[in-house]
Amino acid sequence: MSDAIVEMGDDGAPTTFVTYRMDQEQIDNILSWVIPETDQEPIFAREKDRGLTIKTTEVMNKSLVRRRKLQAYVKDNLEQFSHVDINEDMFYS
């Protein structure tokens, strides 16, 4: 199921969002994620790989933050509304 929602943007122009109702399989998948509560620390195997290790750890931590936010959003919406609606721009940008 999808619905179009129109909101006013920061510049005063209307912005349209298409929202989707998550199916139970999607919800179960997100709730099954085991996500560490803290970000990862870089582990350096060799000094010459230091820059690559730091960048890789930054990307992994950014992914963890997004996954934590999405999982919390799903839990909160299930608790409040018994369903989860989401739009494309919420967690993917």
C-alpha positions as a LaTeX table, in Angstrom:
\begin{tabular}{lrrr}
\hline
Residue & $x$ (\AA) & $y$ (\AA) & $z$ (\AA) \\
\hline
Met1 & 0.00 & 0.00 & 0.00 \\
Ser2 & 1.32 & 3.46 & $-0.81$ \\
Asp3 & $-0.02$ & 6.93 & $-0.14$ \\
Ala4 & 1.14 & 10.34 & $-1.31$ \\
Ile5 & 1.77 & 12.85 & 1.45 \\
Val6 & 2.37 & 16.52 & 0.74 \\
Glu7 & 4.43 & 18.56 & 3.22 \\
Met8 & 5.76 & 22.09 & 3.05 \\
Gly9 & 9.51 & 22.22 & 2.53 \\
Asp10 & 11.92 & 24.65 & 4.19 \\
Asp11 & 11.63 & 26.95 & 1.19 \\
Gly12 & 7.82 & 27.01 & 1.42 \\
Ala13 & 7.33 & 24.85 & $-1.65$ \\
Pro14 & 5.23 & 21.70 & $-1.33$ \\
Thr15 & 7.14 & 18.42 & $-1.31$ \\
Thr16 & 5.42 & 15.14 & $-2.10$ \\
Phe17 & 6.47 & 11.90 & $-0.40$ \\
Val18 & 5.19 & 8.48 & $-1.34$ \\
Thr19 & 4.90 & 6.31 & 1.74 \\
Tyr20 & 4.78 & 2.55 & 1.81 \\
Arg21 & 3.47 & 0.18 & 4.45 \\
Met22 & 6.19 & $-2.31$ & 5.36 \\
Asp23 & 5.19 & $-5.93$ & 5.07 \\
Gln24 & 5.70 & $-8.30$ & 7.99 \\
Glu25 & 8.69 & $-10.02$ & 6.38 \\
Gln26 & 10.50 & $-6.68$ & 6.08 \\
Ile27 & 9.67 & $-5.79$ & 9.67 \\
Asp28 & 10.83 & $-9.16$ & 10.97 \\
Asn29 & 14.07 & $-8.86$ & 9.02 \\
Ile30 & 14.87 & $-5.41$ & 10.46 \\
Leu31 & 13.98 & $-6.45$ & 14.01 \\
Ser32 & 16.23 & $-9.52$ & 13.71 \\
Trp33 & 19.36 & $-7.43$ & 13.17 \\
Val34 & 21.92 & $-7.75$ & 15.94 \\
Ile35 & 23.50 & $-4.30$ & 16.03 \\
Pro36 & 26.26 & $-3.37$ & 18.48 \\
Glu37 & 25.33 & $-0.43$ & 20.71 \\
Thr38 & 28.68 & 1.27 & 20.16 \\
Asp39 & 30.57 & 2.11 & 17.00 \\
Gln40 & 33.51 & 0.04 & 15.87 \\
Glu41 & 37.07 & 1.12 & 16.59 \\
Pro42 & 39.65 & 0.74 & 13.81 \\
Ile43 & 42.01 & $-2.20$ & 14.22 \\
Phe44 & 45.30 & $-1.78$ & 12.44 \\
Ala45 & 46.89 & $-4.97$ & 11.14 \\
Arg46 & 49.64 & $-3.11$ & 9.30 \\
Glu47 & 50.68 & 0.52 & 9.45 \\
Lys48 & 50.51 & 0.90 & 5.67 \\
Asp49 & 46.80 & 0.00 & 5.76 \\
Arg50 & 45.99 & 2.69 & 8.34 \\
Gly51 & 44.17 & 5.08 & 5.97 \\
Leu52 & 42.10 & 2.34 & 4.38 \\
Thr53 & 41.22 & 0.89 & 7.79 \\
Ile54 & 40.07 & 4.28 & 9.08 \\
Lys55 & 37.88 & 4.92 & 6.01 \\
Thr56 & 36.42 & 1.41 & 6.14 \\
Thr57 & 35.58 & 1.83 & 9.82 \\
Glu58 & 33.90 & 5.19 & 9.12 \\
Val59 & 31.68 & 3.62 & 6.45 \\
Met60 & 30.81 & 0.69 & 8.71 \\
Asn61 & 29.92 & 3.03 & 11.59 \\
Lys62 & 27.75 & 5.17 & 9.32 \\
Ser63 & 25.89 & 2.02 & 8.32 \\
Leu64 & 25.48 & 1.01 & 11.98 \\
Val65 & 24.02 & 4.42 & 12.85 \\
Arg66 & 21.48 & 4.17 & 10.02 \\
Arg67 & 20.55 & 0.61 & 10.97 \\
Arg68 & 20.07 & 1.62 & 14.62 \\
Lys69 & 17.81 & 4.52 & 13.57 \\
Leu70 & 15.76 & 2.34 & 11.23 \\
Gln71 & 15.39 & $-0.43$ & 13.82 \\
Ala72 & 14.33 & 2.08 & 16.49 \\
Tyr73 & 11.84 & 3.68 & 14.07 \\
Val74 & 10.31 & 0.28 & 13.27 \\
Lys75 & 10.05 & $-0.67$ & 16.96 \\
Asp76 & 8.48 & 2.68 & 17.88 \\
Asn77 & 5.92 & 2.59 & 15.06 \\
Leu78 & 4.92 & $-0.99$ & 15.80 \\
Glu79 & 4.41 & $-0.06$ & 19.43 \\
Gln80 & 2.39 & 3.09 & 18.64 \\
Phe81 & 0.46 & 2.15 & 15.50 \\
Ser82 & 0.82 & $-1.64$ & 15.01 \\
His83 & 2.22 & $-1.00$ & 11.52 \\
Val84 & 5.17 & 0.79 & 9.91 \\
Asp85 & 4.96 & 3.34 & 7.10 \\
Ile86 & 8.17 & 4.50 & 5.44 \\
Asn87 & 9.19 & 6.60 & 2.45 \\
Glu88 & 12.24 & 6.27 & 0.21 \\
Asp89 & 14.03 & 9.33 & 1.61 \\
Met90 & 13.82 & 8.48 & 5.29 \\
Phe91 & 16.88 & 6.27 & 5.80 \\
Tyr92 & 18.51 & 5.87 & 2.42 \\
Ser93 & 19.98 & 9.29 & 1.75 \\
\hline
\end{tabular}
